[in-house]
Amino acid sequence: MPVAQSELEARLKAAFPEADIVVEDLAGDGDHYKAYISDAGFAGMPKVRQHQKVYAALSDIMGGALHALALETRAP
């Protein structure tokens, strides 16, 4: 079963409570999303590590209910 956009946003906000987060449903199917995350905790961290932190927060649904997630992460 696909992941609802609201559920994905809630999971990301729980994992990154101080972050500015925007989630887009790219295909309208609940399977392909893009997330923009700006979090002070990413400061000084390489992009790969930023993305690893996001994927870790969603590890239970990545590759299953959530098929694809494009990320744009940064520190404010």
C-alpha angles and dihedrals in degrees: 000000000000122000117252114237090236091054092050091049091048092050092049093047090050091051095042105028096170095045130107104234132186122178124194126193100223100191103022090240102101089242104085120052140163120211127197110200125180111184132163088219088070092064112128091004121123116243091250091058092045090054092046089056091052093047090048090055089054098036095122093060104029112111091011122055089001109055102177136011123181112199136207109182132173145149114254 
